[in-house]
Amino acid sequence: MAKESMKAREEKRREMVEKYAEKRAALKAEGDFIALQKLPKNSSKVRLHNRCNLSGRPKGYMRMFGISRINFREMALKGQIPGVKKASW
């Protein structure tokens, strides 16, 4: 389980990216890279890291479901994810 501070930091970055998205796009279109550098570092989309919505785990993230592979497996075996079943052949 990830520390709560790490989850909060990631959420703060996500909010900052949304806040500065339009401004950042306009500055890029103008080619004003000096002004772009003056924006906060965490307002860049590149600094975001995908984390599991349930546990906060940063590795083994499955984009399609927004959770880690471990939580995905547990939920799939319990039948909590619609349309997913264990493969057998």
C-alpha positions as CSV (number, residue, x, y, z in Angstrom):
1,M,0.0,0.0,0.0
2,A,1.4,3.4,-1.0
3,K,1.8,6.1,1.6
4,E,-1.0,8.6,1.7
5,S,1.5,11.4,1.1
6,M,2.4,9.8,-2.2
7,K,-1.2,9.5,-3.3
8,A,-1.8,13.1,-2.2
9,R,1.2,14.4,-4.1
10,E,0.1,12.6,-7.3
11,E,-3.4,14.1,-7.0
12,K,-1.9,17.6,-6.5
13,R,0.1,17.1,-9.7
14,R,-2.9,16.0,-11.6
15,E,-4.9,19.1,-10.5
16,M,-2.0,21.3,-11.4
17,V,-1.8,19.8,-14.9
18,E,-5.5,20.4,-15.5
19,K,-5.1,24.0,-14.2
20,Y,-2.3,25.0,-16.5
21,A,-3.2,22.8,-19.6
22,E,-4.7,25.7,-21.7
23,K,-2.0,28.2,-20.7
24,R,0.8,25.6,-21.5
25,A,-0.8,24.8,-24.9
26,A,-1.0,28.4,-25.8
27,L,2.6,29.1,-24.9
28,K,3.7,26.1,-26.9
29,A,1.8,27.3,-29.9
30,E,3.4,30.7,-29.7
31,G,6.8,29.2,-29.2
32,D,7.4,31.2,-26.1
33,F,9.6,28.8,-24.3
34,I,11.0,31.3,-21.8
35,A,7.4,31.8,-20.3
36,L,6.9,28.1,-20.5
37,Q,9.9,27.5,-18.3
38,K,8.5,29.9,-15.7
39,L,5.4,27.7,-15.1
40,P,5.6,25.3,-12.2
41,K,7.4,22.0,-12.9
42,N,4.5,19.9,-11.7
43,S,2.2,21.5,-14.2
44,S,3.8,19.4,-17.0
45,K,1.9,16.3,-18.0
46,V,5.1,14.3,-18.2
47,R,5.6,14.4,-14.4
48,L,2.3,12.4,-13.8
49,H,2.7,8.8,-12.8
50,N,-0.1,6.3,-13.1
51,R,-1.1,4.8,-9.7
52,C,-3.7,2.2,-8.7
53,N,-7.0,3.8,-7.6
54,L,-7.4,1.3,-4.8
55,S,-4.0,0.7,-3.3
56,G,-1.8,3.5,-4.8
57,R,0.7,1.0,-6.2
58,P,2.8,2.7,-8.9
59,K,4.0,-0.4,-10.7
60,G,1.9,-3.1,-12.5
61,Y,-0.8,-0.5,-13.5
62,M,-3.4,-1.5,-16.0
63,R,-4.6,1.5,-17.9
64,M,-7.8,0.0,-19.1
65,F,-9.1,-0.6,-15.6
66,G,-7.1,2.0,-13.6
67,I,-5.9,-0.5,-11.0
68,S,-2.8,-2.6,-10.4
69,R,-2.4,-6.1,-11.7
70,I,-2.8,-7.5,-8.1
71,N,-6.1,-5.8,-7.4
72,F,-7.3,-6.7,-10.9
73,R,-6.6,-10.4,-10.3
74,E,-8.3,-10.4,-7.0
75,M,-11.4,-8.6,-8.3
76,A,-11.6,-10.7,-11.5
77,L,-11.5,-13.9,-9.5
78,K,-14.3,-12.6,-7.2
79,G,-16.3,-11.7,-10.3
80,Q,-16.3,-8.0,-9.5
81,I,-15.2,-6.8,-12.9
82,P,-17.9,-7.4,-15.5
83,G,-16.9,-9.2,-18.7
84,V,-13.6,-10.6,-17.3
85,K,-13.1,-14.3,-16.5
86,K,-10.1,-16.5,-16.0
87,A,-8.8,-18.0,-19.2
88,S,-8.7,-21.8,-19.5
89,W,-8.0,-23.9,-22.6
